[in-house]
Amino acid sequence: MKVILVNGSTKSDGCTARALREVETTLLDLGIETEIFELGTEGVAPCRGCRACNTLGKCVIDDKVNEFLEKAKTADGFIFASPVYYAGANGSLVSFMDRVFYADKCAKKNVFAFKPAAAVASARRAGTTPTLDEINRFFAITCMPIITSTYWNEVHGNSAEEVELDLEGLRTMRNLGRNMAWFLRLKEAADKVEPPKLEYKPMTNFIR
């Protein structure tokens, strides 16, 4: 079993990365394979709304989005993490998730359906809960069970060293890892149970 942890921060050694490392260590201790996927500093272009993914089966912009979509096929669970930017997620992460989930939906790959996911937020002080809500909405529209912990999945600090002092935040990350591993094992045990057959039509808007 494998979990991909997406670091939506531009820093591979900052507060968000420190939170993910705590989750990763717990998952590894429990026998779950992990991979941290770094968005990095290059930025991610927003979705063009061109719907080329309908025919291509991937995003027309060939960058980290398509790289991640390939990796996601072999993953069993996901954790998406972001620093707080103005009480919301990092813009690059939002653009990344817009395109990842839209390409999957348009191409009808269903790579993410029924796979568990969790959101993690890091902040100096505030804005974590709206950030978590923003990320969780991607899972809620994709039939993904949302993994929670013993508090909101957040850490606080202005540096990785300060996050070390957030003992409750790190404890929350460890419990998140335990809950993810537990759910994956439950899902593995239930593999003989066929998932529901979903309906995708009709699709309507408010004027027709």
Rosetta blueprint (number, residue, H / E / L):
1 M L
2 K E
3 V E
4 I E
5 L E
6 V E
7 N E
8 G L
9 S L
10 T L
11 K L
12 S L
13 D L
14 G L
15 C H
16 T H
17 A H
18 R H
19 A H
20 L H
21 R H
22 E H
23 V H
24 E H
25 T H
26 T H
27 L H
28 L H
29 D H
30 L L
31 G L
32 I L
33 E E
34 T E
35 E E
36 I E
37 F E
38 E E
39 L L
40 G L
41 T L
42 E L
43 G L
44 V L
45 A L
46 P L
47 C L
48 R L
49 G L
50 C L
51 R L
52 A L
53 C H
54 N H
55 T H
56 L H
57 G L
58 K L
59 C L
60 V L
61 I L
62 D L
63 D L
64 K H
65 V H
66 N H
67 E H
68 F H
69 L H
70 E H
71 K H
72 A H
73 K L
74 T L
75 A L
76 D L
77 G E
78 F E
79 I E
80 F E
81 A E
82 S E
83 P E
84 V E
85 Y E
86 Y L
87 A L
88 G E
89 A E
90 N L
91 G H
92 S H
93 L H
94 V H
95 S H
96 F H
97 M H
98 D H
99 R H
100 V H
101 F H
102 Y H
103 A H
104 D H
105 K H
106 C H
107 A L
108 K L
109 K L
110 N L
111 V L
112 F L
113 A L
114 F L
115 K L
116 P L
117 A E
118 A E
119 A E
120 V E
121 A E
122 S E
123 A E
124 R L
125 R L
126 A L
127 G L
128 T H
129 T H
130 P H
131 T H
132 L H
133 D H
134 E H
135 I H
136 N H
137 R H
138 F H
139 F H
140 A H
141 I L
142 T L
143 C L
144 M L
145 P L
146 I E
147 I L
148 T L
149 S L
150 T L
151 Y L
152 W L
153 N L
154 E E
155 V E
156 H E
157 G L
158 N L
159 S L
160 A H
161 E H
162 E H
163 V H
164 E L
165 L L
166 D L
167 L H
168 E H
169 G H
170 L H
171 R H
172 T H
173 M H
174 R H
175 N H
176 L H
177 G H
178 R H
179 N H
180 M H
181 A H
182 W H
183 F H
184 L H
185 R H
186 L H
187 K H
188 E H
189 A H
190 A L
191 D L
192 K L
193 V L
194 E L
195 P L
196 P L
197 K L
198 L L
199 E L
200 Y L
201 K L
202 P L
203 M L
204 T L
205 N L
206 F L
207 I L
208 R L
